[in-house]
Amino acid sequence: MYRTLVVDAAEHLFATGGYERTKIQHIASASGLSLGTLYSVFEGKADILEAIHDERLVELFLLAGEAMATDERAATRLIRGNRVFIEWLTAHPDFLRIHLGTSAWASDPGDVSEGRVNAWRKGIELIASVIQRAMDDGDLLDGDPVLAARLLVAMQQVFMSAWVESGMDEAPSVLSERVETQIRRSLFRSTT
């Protein structure tokens, strides 16, 4: 229970005030816990940030994985996975702000926890496997499926960054459609 209180409070504080400016005392206060109790659950601020990523990314990748694990054509599954990804992140704007600020989504996250690196690799592998199948089906342009997966997540990050910067006023469904259009232009043999 304490873990959830801390993660939820820190997620909001990191998103609104920035990771560097957020003090551990702010997190304790916002979660309604003493510093001692907080430190009994987490070693420090970096540990809390990793917990946020671990919890949210597991949920996000499970949903996107389910959306792409149907019997439909791979190209359809790819678009559905994108839609689920965009809708989940827009429904969790605090995590989206944090996630946008951590690293380029198309790049190996580097010097972070093993869990985040593994989550990134699994996500890219999942997308690449669907892309490979869509290439095999003749729906996507031929090429390196891993590079195409990285291109896809880079497009998502660019569109989502612009959405946050513009005040998040555009409906998530419209944002999802705009990303889908760009994915079709960049990866598909035909945009229809």
PyMOL CGO cylinders between C-alpha atoms (Angstrom):
from pymol import cmd
from pymol.cgo import CYLINDER

trace = [
    CYLINDER, 0.00, 0.00, 0.00, 2.81, 2.45, 0.86, 0.3, 1, 1, 1, 1, 1, 1,
    CYLINDER, 2.81, 2.45, 0.86, 4.48, 1.65, -2.46, 0.3, 1, 1, 1, 1, 1, 1,
    CYLINDER, 4.48, 1.65, -2.46, 1.36, 2.64, -4.41, 0.3, 1, 1, 1, 1, 1, 1,
    CYLINDER, 1.36, 2.64, -4.41, 0.96, 5.87, -2.44, 0.3, 1, 1, 1, 1, 1, 1,
    CYLINDER, 0.96, 5.87, -2.44, 4.57, 6.87, -3.11, 0.3, 1, 1, 1, 1, 1, 1,
    CYLINDER, 4.57, 6.87, -3.11, 4.51, 5.89, -6.79, 0.3, 1, 1, 1, 1, 1, 1,
    CYLINDER, 4.51, 5.89, -6.79, 1.29, 7.80, -7.46, 0.3, 1, 1, 1, 1, 1, 1,
    CYLINDER, 1.29, 7.80, -7.46, 2.44, 10.92, -5.59, 0.3, 1, 1, 1, 1, 1, 1,
    CYLINDER, 2.44, 10.92, -5.59, 5.90, 10.91, -7.17, 0.3, 1, 1, 1, 1, 1, 1,
    CYLINDER, 5.90, 10.91, -7.17, 4.52, 10.36, -10.66, 0.3, 1, 1, 1, 1, 1, 1,
    CYLINDER, 4.52, 10.36, -10.66, 2.47, 13.54, -10.38, 0.3, 1, 1, 1, 1, 1, 1,
    CYLINDER, 2.47, 13.54, -10.38, 5.28, 15.54, -8.80, 0.3, 1, 1, 1, 1, 1, 1,
    CYLINDER, 5.28, 15.54, -8.80, 7.90, 14.43, -11.33, 0.3, 1, 1, 1, 1, 1, 1,
    CYLINDER, 7.90, 14.43, -11.33, 5.51, 15.23, -14.19, 0.3, 1, 1, 1, 1, 1, 1,
    CYLINDER, 5.51, 15.23, -14.19, 4.53, 18.67, -12.97, 0.3, 1, 1, 1, 1, 1, 1,
    CYLINDER, 4.53, 18.67, -12.97, 7.69, 19.88, -11.23, 0.3, 1, 1, 1, 1, 1, 1,
    CYLINDER, 7.69, 19.88, -11.23, 10.40, 17.82, -12.89, 0.3, 1, 1, 1, 1, 1, 1,
    CYLINDER, 10.40, 17.82, -12.89, 12.49, 15.03, -11.47, 0.3, 1, 1, 1, 1, 1, 1,
    CYLINDER, 12.49, 15.03, -11.47, 15.45, 17.21, -10.48, 0.3, 1, 1, 1, 1, 1, 1,
    CYLINDER, 15.45, 17.21, -10.48, 13.34, 19.84, -8.70, 0.3, 1, 1, 1, 1, 1, 1,
    CYLINDER, 13.34, 19.84, -8.70, 11.25, 17.31, -6.79, 0.3, 1, 1, 1, 1, 1, 1,
    CYLINDER, 11.25, 17.31, -6.79, 12.67, 16.63, -3.35, 0.3, 1, 1, 1, 1, 1, 1,
    CYLINDER, 12.67, 16.63, -3.35, 12.16, 13.37, -1.49, 0.3, 1, 1, 1, 1, 1, 1,
    CYLINDER, 12.16, 13.37, -1.49, 10.45, 15.39, 1.25, 0.3, 1, 1, 1, 1, 1, 1,
    CYLINDER, 10.45, 15.39, 1.25, 7.87, 16.58, -1.31, 0.3, 1, 1, 1, 1, 1, 1,
    CYLINDER, 7.87, 16.58, -1.31, 7.12, 12.97, -2.24, 0.3, 1, 1, 1, 1, 1, 1,
    CYLINDER, 7.12, 12.97, -2.24, 6.75, 11.92, 1.40, 0.3, 1, 1, 1, 1, 1, 1,
    CYLINDER, 6.75, 11.92, 1.40, 4.42, 14.84, 2.09, 0.3, 1, 1, 1, 1, 1, 1,
    CYLINDER, 4.42, 14.84, 2.09, 2.31, 14.29, -1.03, 0.3, 1, 1, 1, 1, 1, 1,
    CYLINDER, 2.31, 14.29, -1.03, 1.97, 10.58, -0.27, 0.3, 1, 1, 1, 1, 1, 1,
    CYLINDER, 1.97, 10.58, -0.27, 1.01, 11.27, 3.36, 0.3, 1, 1, 1, 1, 1, 1,
    CYLINDER, 1.01, 11.27, 3.36, 3.98, 9.31, 4.70, 0.3, 1, 1, 1, 1, 1, 1,
    CYLINDER, 3.98, 9.31, 4.70, 6.88, 10.16, 6.96, 0.3, 1, 1, 1, 1, 1, 1,
    CYLINDER, 6.88, 10.16, 6.96, 10.37, 10.19, 5.47, 0.3, 1, 1, 1, 1, 1, 1,
    CYLINDER, 10.37, 10.19, 5.47, 11.19, 7.12, 7.54, 0.3, 1, 1, 1, 1, 1, 1,
    CYLINDER, 11.19, 7.12, 7.54, 8.27, 5.17, 6.14, 0.3, 1, 1, 1, 1, 1, 1,
    CYLINDER, 8.27, 5.17, 6.14, 9.11, 6.25, 2.60, 0.3, 1, 1, 1, 1, 1, 1,
    CYLINDER, 9.11, 6.25, 2.60, 12.73, 5.15, 3.05, 0.3, 1, 1, 1, 1, 1, 1,
    CYLINDER, 12.73, 5.15, 3.05, 11.54, 1.81, 4.41, 0.3, 1, 1, 1, 1, 1, 1,
    CYLINDER, 11.54, 1.81, 4.41, 9.94, 1.17, 1.00, 0.3, 1, 1, 1, 1, 1, 1,
    CYLINDER, 9.94, 1.17, 1.00, 12.36, 2.95, -1.38, 0.3, 1, 1, 1, 1, 1, 1,
    CYLINDER, 12.36, 2.95, -1.38, 16.08, 3.68, -1.22, 0.3, 1, 1, 1, 1, 1, 1,
    CYLINDER, 16.08, 3.68, -1.22, 15.66, 7.09, -2.80, 0.3, 1, 1, 1, 1, 1, 1,
    CYLINDER, 15.66, 7.09, -2.80, 14.28, 9.19, -5.61, 0.3, 1, 1, 1, 1, 1, 1,
    CYLINDER, 14.28, 9.19, -5.61, 15.94, 7.20, -8.40, 0.3, 1, 1, 1, 1, 1, 1,
    CYLINDER, 15.94, 7.20, -8.40, 14.42, 4.00, -7.01, 0.3, 1, 1, 1, 1, 1, 1,
    CYLINDER, 14.42, 4.00, -7.01, 10.99, 5.64, -7.04, 0.3, 1, 1, 1, 1, 1, 1,
    CYLINDER, 10.99, 5.64, -7.04, 11.42, 6.75, -10.66, 0.3, 1, 1, 1, 1, 1, 1,
    CYLINDER, 11.42, 6.75, -10.66, 12.36, 3.20, -11.65, 0.3, 1, 1, 1, 1, 1, 1,
    CYLINDER, 12.36, 3.20, -11.65, 9.29, 1.86, -9.84, 0.3, 1, 1, 1, 1, 1, 1,
    CYLINDER, 9.29, 1.86, -9.84, 7.08, 4.28, -11.77, 0.3, 1, 1, 1, 1, 1, 1,
    CYLINDER, 7.08, 4.28, -11.77, 8.55, 3.10, -15.07, 0.3, 1, 1, 1, 1, 1, 1,
    CYLINDER, 8.55, 3.10, -15.07, 8.42, -0.55, -14.10, 0.3, 1, 1, 1, 1, 1, 1,
    CYLINDER, 8.42, -0.55, -14.10, 4.77, -0.45, -13.08, 0.3, 1, 1, 1, 1, 1, 1,
    CYLINDER, 4.77, -0.45, -13.08, 3.49, 1.69, -15.93, 0.3, 1, 1, 1, 1, 1, 1,
    CYLINDER, 3.49, 1.69, -15.93, 5.50, 0.05, -18.71, 0.3, 1, 1, 1, 1, 1, 1,
    CYLINDER, 5.50, 0.05, -18.71, 4.40, -3.44, -17.67, 0.3, 1, 1, 1, 1, 1, 1,
    CYLINDER, 4.40, -3.44, -17.67, 0.76, -2.35, -17.87, 0.3, 1, 1, 1, 1, 1, 1,
    CYLINDER, 0.76, -2.35, -17.87, 1.27, -0.53, -21.17, 0.3, 1, 1, 1, 1, 1, 1,
    CYLINDER, 1.27, -0.53, -21.17, 3.14, -3.36, -22.88, 0.3, 1, 1, 1, 1, 1, 1,
    CYLINDER, 3.14, -3.36, -22.88, 0.60, -5.93, -21.73, 0.3, 1, 1, 1, 1, 1, 1,
    CYLINDER, 0.60, -5.93, -21.73, -2.22, -3.93, -23.31, 0.3, 1, 1, 1, 1, 1, 1,
    CYLINDER, -2.22, -3.93, -23.31, -0.32, -3.25, -26.53, 0.3, 1, 1, 1, 1, 1, 1,
    CYLINDER, -0.32, -3.25, -26.53, 0.81, -6.89, -26.70, 0.3, 1, 1, 1, 1, 1, 1,
    CYLINDER, 0.81, -6.89, -26.70, -2.77, -8.10, -26.33, 0.3, 1, 1, 1, 1, 1, 1,
    CYLINDER, -2.77, -8.10, -26.33, -3.90, -5.72, -29.06, 0.3, 1, 1, 1, 1, 1, 1,
    CYLINDER, -3.90, -5.72, -29.06, -1.27, -7.10, -31.43, 0.3, 1, 1, 1, 1, 1, 1,
    CYLINDER, -1.27, -7.10, -31.43, -1.79, -10.78, -30.57, 0.3, 1, 1, 1, 1, 1, 1,
    CYLINDER, -1.79, -10.78, -30.57, -4.93, -11.40, -32.61, 0.3, 1, 1, 1, 1, 1, 1,
    CYLINDER, -4.93, -11.40, -32.61, -5.48, -13.50, -35.74, 0.3, 1, 1, 1, 1, 1, 1,
    CYLINDER, -5.48, -13.50, -35.74, -5.91, -10.43, -37.95, 0.3, 1, 1, 1, 1, 1, 1,
    CYLINDER, -5.91, -10.43, -37.95, -3.43, -9.36, -40.61, 0.3, 1, 1, 1, 1, 1, 1,
    CYLINDER, -3.43, -9.36, -40.61, -0.21, -8.09, -39.10, 0.3, 1, 1, 1, 1, 1, 1,
    CYLINDER, -0.21, -8.09, -39.10, -0.69, -4.60, -40.54, 0.3, 1, 1, 1, 1, 1, 1,
    CYLINDER, -0.69, -4.60, -40.54, -4.06, -4.33, -38.79, 0.3, 1, 1, 1, 1, 1, 1,
    CYLINDER, -4.06, -4.33, -38.79, -2.52, -5.53, -35.53, 0.3, 1, 1, 1, 1, 1, 1,
    CYLINDER, -2.52, -5.53, -35.53, 0.27, -2.98, -35.85, 0.3, 1, 1, 1, 1, 1, 1,
    CYLINDER, 0.27, -2.98, -35.85, -2.22, -0.12, -36.23, 0.3, 1, 1, 1, 1, 1, 1,
    CYLINDER, -2.22, -0.12, -36.23, -4.34, -1.45, -33.35, 0.3, 1, 1, 1, 1, 1, 1,
    CYLINDER, -4.34, -1.45, -33.35, -1.24, -1.67, -31.12, 0.3, 1, 1, 1, 1, 1, 1,
    CYLINDER, -1.24, -1.67, -31.12, -0.36, 1.92, -31.98, 0.3, 1, 1, 1, 1, 1, 1,
    CYLINDER, -0.36, 1.92, -31.98, -3.89, 3.04, -31.10, 0.3, 1, 1, 1, 1, 1, 1,
    CYLINDER, -3.89, 3.04, -31.10, -3.81, 1.25, -27.74, 0.3, 1, 1, 1, 1, 1, 1,
    CYLINDER, -3.81, 1.25, -27.74, -0.37, 2.72, -27.00, 0.3, 1, 1, 1, 1, 1, 1,
    CYLINDER, -0.37, 2.72, -27.00, -1.47, 6.29, -27.80, 0.3, 1, 1, 1, 1, 1, 1,
    CYLINDER, -1.47, 6.29, -27.80, -4.77, 5.98, -25.93, 0.3, 1, 1, 1, 1, 1, 1,
    CYLINDER, -4.77, 5.98, -25.93, -3.11, 4.54, -22.82, 0.3, 1, 1, 1, 1, 1, 1,
    CYLINDER, -3.11, 4.54, -22.82, -0.44, 7.23, -22.69, 0.3, 1, 1, 1, 1, 1, 1,
    CYLINDER, -0.44, 7.23, -22.69, -2.93, 10.06, -23.25, 0.3, 1, 1, 1, 1, 1, 1,
    CYLINDER, -2.93, 10.06, -23.25, -5.06, 8.64, -20.42, 0.3, 1, 1, 1, 1, 1, 1,
    CYLINDER, -5.06, 8.64, -20.42, -1.95, 8.76, -18.17, 0.3, 1, 1, 1, 1, 1, 1,
    CYLINDER, -1.95, 8.76, -18.17, -0.59, 12.26, -18.85, 0.3, 1, 1, 1, 1, 1, 1,
    CYLINDER, -0.59, 12.26, -18.85, 1.70, 12.37, -15.81, 0.3, 1, 1, 1, 1, 1, 1,
    CYLINDER, 1.70, 12.37, -15.81, 3.48, 9.21, -16.88, 0.3, 1, 1, 1, 1, 1, 1,
    CYLINDER, 3.48, 9.21, -16.88, 3.55, 10.45, -20.48, 0.3, 1, 1, 1, 1, 1, 1,
    CYLINDER, 3.55, 10.45, -20.48, 5.38, 13.63, -19.41, 0.3, 1, 1, 1, 1, 1, 1,
    CYLINDER, 5.38, 13.63, -19.41, 7.90, 11.57, -17.44, 0.3, 1, 1, 1, 1, 1, 1,
    CYLINDER, 7.90, 11.57, -17.44, 8.35, 9.04, -20.23, 0.3, 1, 1, 1, 1, 1, 1,
    CYLINDER, 8.35, 9.04, -20.23, 8.86, 11.75, -22.85, 0.3, 1, 1, 1, 1, 1, 1,
    CYLINDER, 8.86, 11.75, -22.85, 11.64, 13.27, -20.77, 0.3, 1, 1, 1, 1, 1, 1,
    CYLINDER, 11.64, 13.27, -20.77, 13.66, 10.14, -20.05, 0.3, 1, 1, 1, 1, 1, 1,
    CYLINDER, 13.66, 10.14, -20.05, 15.25, 9.29, -23.41, 0.3, 1, 1, 1, 1, 1, 1,
    CYLINDER, 15.25, 9.29, -23.41, 14.63, 8.95, -27.10, 0.3, 1, 1, 1, 1, 1, 1,
    CYLINDER, 14.63, 8.95, -27.10, 12.15, 6.11, -27.42, 0.3, 1, 1, 1, 1, 1, 1,
    CYLINDER, 12.15, 6.11, -27.42, 13.90, 4.76, -30.50, 0.3, 1, 1, 1, 1, 1, 1,
    CYLINDER, 13.90, 4.76, -30.50, 17.23, 4.44, -28.65, 0.3, 1, 1, 1, 1, 1, 1,
    CYLINDER, 17.23, 4.44, -28.65, 18.35, 1.87, -26.14, 0.3, 1, 1, 1, 1, 1, 1,
    CYLINDER, 18.35, 1.87, -26.14, 17.62, 3.62, -22.83, 0.3, 1, 1, 1, 1, 1, 1,
    CYLINDER, 17.62, 3.62, -22.83, 21.23, 3.14, -21.75, 0.3, 1, 1, 1, 1, 1, 1,
    CYLINDER, 21.23, 3.14, -21.75, 22.19, 3.58, -18.12, 0.3, 1, 1, 1, 1, 1, 1,
    CYLINDER, 22.19, 3.58, -18.12, 18.88, 2.77, -16.44, 0.3, 1, 1, 1, 1, 1, 1,
    CYLINDER, 18.88, 2.77, -16.44, 17.54, -0.22, -14.59, 0.3, 1, 1, 1, 1, 1, 1,
    CYLINDER, 17.54, -0.22, -14.59, 17.69, -3.64, -16.15, 0.3, 1, 1, 1, 1, 1, 1,
    CYLINDER, 17.69, -3.64, -16.15, 13.89, -3.74, -16.01, 0.3, 1, 1, 1, 1, 1, 1,
    CYLINDER, 13.89, -3.74, -16.01, 13.53, -0.63, -18.18, 0.3, 1, 1, 1, 1, 1, 1,
    CYLINDER, 13.53, -0.63, -18.18, 16.12, -1.84, -20.67, 0.3, 1, 1, 1, 1, 1, 1,
    CYLINDER, 16.12, -1.84, -20.67, 14.36, -5.21, -20.89, 0.3, 1, 1, 1, 1, 1, 1,
    CYLINDER, 14.36, -5.21, -20.89, 10.97, -3.53, -21.29, 0.3, 1, 1, 1, 1, 1, 1,
    CYLINDER, 10.97, -3.53, -21.29, 12.34, -1.39, -24.13, 0.3, 1, 1, 1, 1, 1, 1,
    CYLINDER, 12.34, -1.39, -24.13, 13.88, -4.41, -25.86, 0.3, 1, 1, 1, 1, 1, 1,
    CYLINDER, 13.88, -4.41, -25.86, 10.71, -6.48, -25.49, 0.3, 1, 1, 1, 1, 1, 1,
    CYLINDER, 10.71, -6.48, -25.49, 8.62, -3.63, -26.86, 0.3, 1, 1, 1, 1, 1, 1,
    CYLINDER, 8.62, -3.63, -26.86, 10.88, -3.18, -29.89, 0.3, 1, 1, 1, 1, 1, 1,
    CYLINDER, 10.88, -3.18, -29.89, 10.99, -6.96, -30.44, 0.3, 1, 1, 1, 1, 1, 1,
    CYLINDER, 10.99, -6.96, -30.44, 7.20, -7.20, -30.28, 0.3, 1, 1, 1, 1, 1, 1,
    CYLINDER, 7.20, -7.20, -30.28, 6.72, -4.39, -32.77, 0.3, 1, 1, 1, 1, 1, 1,
    CYLINDER, 6.72, -4.39, -32.77, 9.49, -5.74, -35.03, 0.3, 1, 1, 1, 1, 1, 1,
    CYLINDER, 9.49, -5.74, -35.03, 7.92, -9.21, -35.09, 0.3, 1, 1, 1, 1, 1, 1,
    CYLINDER, 7.92, -9.21, -35.09, 4.57, -7.77, -36.19, 0.3, 1, 1, 1, 1, 1, 1,
    CYLINDER, 4.57, -7.77, -36.19, 6.31, -5.55, -38.74, 0.3, 1, 1, 1, 1, 1, 1,
    CYLINDER, 6.31, -5.55, -38.74, 8.22, -8.55, -40.12, 0.3, 1, 1, 1, 1, 1, 1,
    CYLINDER, 8.22, -8.55, -40.12, 4.97, -10.44, -40.56, 0.3, 1, 1, 1, 1, 1, 1,
    CYLINDER, 4.97, -10.44, -40.56, 3.37, -7.41, -42.25, 0.3, 1, 1, 1, 1, 1, 1,
    CYLINDER, 3.37, -7.41, -42.25, 6.39, -7.21, -44.57, 0.3, 1, 1, 1, 1, 1, 1,
    CYLINDER, 6.39, -7.21, -44.57, 6.01, -10.91, -45.33, 0.3, 1, 1, 1, 1, 1, 1,
    CYLINDER, 6.01, -10.91, -45.33, 2.30, -10.30, -46.08, 0.3, 1, 1, 1, 1, 1, 1,
    CYLINDER, 2.30, -10.30, -46.08, 3.33, -7.58, -48.53, 0.3, 1, 1, 1, 1, 1, 1,
    CYLINDER, 3.33, -7.58, -48.53, 1.59, -4.76, -46.64, 0.3, 1, 1, 1, 1, 1, 1,
    CYLINDER, 1.59, -4.76, -46.64, 4.74, -2.94, -45.47, 0.3, 1, 1, 1, 1, 1, 1,
    CYLINDER, 4.74, -2.94, -45.47, 7.81, -1.83, -47.36, 0.3, 1, 1, 1, 1, 1, 1,
    CYLINDER, 7.81, -1.83, -47.36, 10.64, -4.34, -47.15, 0.3, 1, 1, 1, 1, 1, 1,
    CYLINDER, 10.64, -4.34, -47.15, 13.52, -3.53, -44.87, 0.3, 1, 1, 1, 1, 1, 1,
    CYLINDER, 13.52, -3.53, -44.87, 14.97, -4.12, -41.44, 0.3, 1, 1, 1, 1, 1, 1,
    CYLINDER, 14.97, -4.12, -41.44, 11.99, -4.77, -39.10, 0.3, 1, 1, 1, 1, 1, 1,
    CYLINDER, 11.99, -4.77, -39.10, 13.91, -3.62, -36.01, 0.3, 1, 1, 1, 1, 1, 1,
    CYLINDER, 13.91, -3.62, -36.01, 14.82, -0.34, -37.68, 0.3, 1, 1, 1, 1, 1, 1,
    CYLINDER, 14.82, -0.34, -37.68, 11.19, 0.05, -38.77, 0.3, 1, 1, 1, 1, 1, 1,
    CYLINDER, 11.19, 0.05, -38.77, 10.03, -0.60, -35.18, 0.3, 1, 1, 1, 1, 1, 1,
    CYLINDER, 10.03, -0.60, -35.18, 12.42, 2.04, -33.92, 0.3, 1, 1, 1, 1, 1, 1,
    CYLINDER, 12.42, 2.04, -33.92, 11.15, 4.46, -36.55, 0.3, 1, 1, 1, 1, 1, 1,
    CYLINDER, 11.15, 4.46, -36.55, 7.58, 3.78, -35.46, 0.3, 1, 1, 1, 1, 1, 1,
    CYLINDER, 7.58, 3.78, -35.46, 8.27, 4.55, -31.80, 0.3, 1, 1, 1, 1, 1, 1,
    CYLINDER, 8.27, 4.55, -31.80, 10.24, 7.66, -32.78, 0.3, 1, 1, 1, 1, 1, 1,
    CYLINDER, 10.24, 7.66, -32.78, 7.19, 8.89, -34.69, 0.3, 1, 1, 1, 1, 1, 1,
    CYLINDER, 7.19, 8.89, -34.69, 5.00, 8.20, -31.69, 0.3, 1, 1, 1, 1, 1, 1,
    CYLINDER, 5.00, 8.20, -31.69, 7.34, 10.18, -29.46, 0.3, 1, 1, 1, 1, 1, 1,
    CYLINDER, 7.34, 10.18, -29.46, 7.48, 13.17, -31.82, 0.3, 1, 1, 1, 1, 1, 1,
    CYLINDER, 7.48, 13.17, -31.82, 3.69, 13.37, -32.16, 0.3, 1, 1, 1, 1, 1, 1,
    CYLINDER, 3.69, 13.37, -32.16, 3.11, 12.85, -28.44, 0.3, 1, 1, 1, 1, 1, 1,
    CYLINDER, 3.11, 12.85, -28.44, 5.72, 15.47, -27.52, 0.3, 1, 1, 1, 1, 1, 1,
    CYLINDER, 5.72, 15.47, -27.52, 3.99, 17.99, -29.76, 0.3, 1, 1, 1, 1, 1, 1,
    CYLINDER, 3.99, 17.99, -29.76, 0.63, 17.02, -28.25, 0.3, 1, 1, 1, 1, 1, 1,
    CYLINDER, 0.63, 17.02, -28.25, 1.89, 17.69, -24.71, 0.3, 1, 1, 1, 1, 1, 1,
    CYLINDER, 1.89, 17.69, -24.71, 3.60, 20.93, -25.75, 0.3, 1, 1, 1, 1, 1, 1,
    CYLINDER, 3.60, 20.93, -25.75, 0.39, 22.20, -27.38, 0.3, 1, 1, 1, 1, 1, 1,
    CYLINDER, 0.39, 22.20, -27.38, -1.59, 21.73, -24.17, 0.3, 1, 1, 1, 1, 1, 1,
    CYLINDER, -1.59, 21.73, -24.17, -3.08, 18.26, -24.81, 0.3, 1, 1, 1, 1, 1, 1,
    CYLINDER, -3.08, 18.26, -24.81, -6.26, 19.81, -26.21, 0.3, 1, 1, 1, 1, 1, 1,
    CYLINDER, -6.26, 19.81, -26.21, -6.51, 17.61, -29.29, 0.3, 1, 1, 1, 1, 1, 1,
    CYLINDER, -6.51, 17.61, -29.29, -8.67, 14.53, -28.74, 0.3, 1, 1, 1, 1, 1, 1,
    CYLINDER, -8.67, 14.53, -28.74, -6.59, 11.37, -28.22, 0.3, 1, 1, 1, 1, 1, 1,
    CYLINDER, -6.59, 11.37, -28.22, -8.47, 9.70, -31.10, 0.3, 1, 1, 1, 1, 1, 1,
    CYLINDER, -8.47, 9.70, -31.10, -7.38, 12.51, -33.46, 0.3, 1, 1, 1, 1, 1, 1,
    CYLINDER, -7.38, 12.51, -33.46, -3.80, 12.23, -32.24, 0.3, 1, 1, 1, 1, 1, 1,
    CYLINDER, -3.80, 12.23, -32.24, -3.91, 8.48, -32.79, 0.3, 1, 1, 1, 1, 1, 1,
    CYLINDER, -3.91, 8.48, -32.79, -5.22, 8.98, -36.33, 0.3, 1, 1, 1, 1, 1, 1,
    CYLINDER, -5.22, 8.98, -36.33, -2.46, 11.47, -37.11, 0.3, 1, 1, 1, 1, 1, 1,
    CYLINDER, -2.46, 11.47, -37.11, 0.21, 9.06, -35.87, 0.3, 1, 1, 1, 1, 1, 1,
    CYLINDER, 0.21, 9.06, -35.87, -1.42, 6.25, -37.86, 0.3, 1, 1, 1, 1, 1, 1,
    CYLINDER, -1.42, 6.25, -37.86, -1.36, 8.38, -41.01, 0.3, 1, 1, 1, 1, 1, 1,
    CYLINDER, -1.36, 8.38, -41.01, 2.35, 9.02, -40.54, 0.3, 1, 1, 1, 1, 1, 1,
    CYLINDER, 2.35, 9.02, -40.54, 3.05, 5.34, -39.89, 0.3, 1, 1, 1, 1, 1, 1,
    CYLINDER, 3.05, 5.34, -39.89, 1.19, 4.45, -43.10, 0.3, 1, 1, 1, 1, 1, 1,
    CYLINDER, 1.19, 4.45, -43.10, 3.15, 7.07, -45.09, 0.3, 1, 1, 1, 1, 1, 1,
    CYLINDER, 3.15, 7.07, -45.09, 6.47, 5.88, -43.72, 0.3, 1, 1, 1, 1, 1, 1,
    CYLINDER, 6.47, 5.88, -43.72, 6.13, 2.10, -43.53, 0.3, 1, 1, 1, 1, 1, 1,
    CYLINDER, 6.13, 2.10, -43.53, 3.21, 0.88, -45.65, 0.3, 1, 1, 1, 1, 1, 1,
    CYLINDER, 3.21, 0.88, -45.65, 3.26, 0.04, -49.34, 0.3, 1, 1, 1, 1, 1, 1,
    CYLINDER, 3.26, 0.04, -49.34, -0.09, 1.79, -49.73, 0.3, 1, 1, 1, 1, 1, 1,
    CYLINDER, -0.09, 1.79, -49.73, -1.58, 4.46, -47.47, 0.3, 1, 1, 1, 1, 1, 1,
    CYLINDER, -1.58, 4.46, -47.47, -5.12, 3.08, -47.77, 0.3, 1, 1, 1, 1, 1, 1,
]
cmd.load_cgo(trace, "trace")
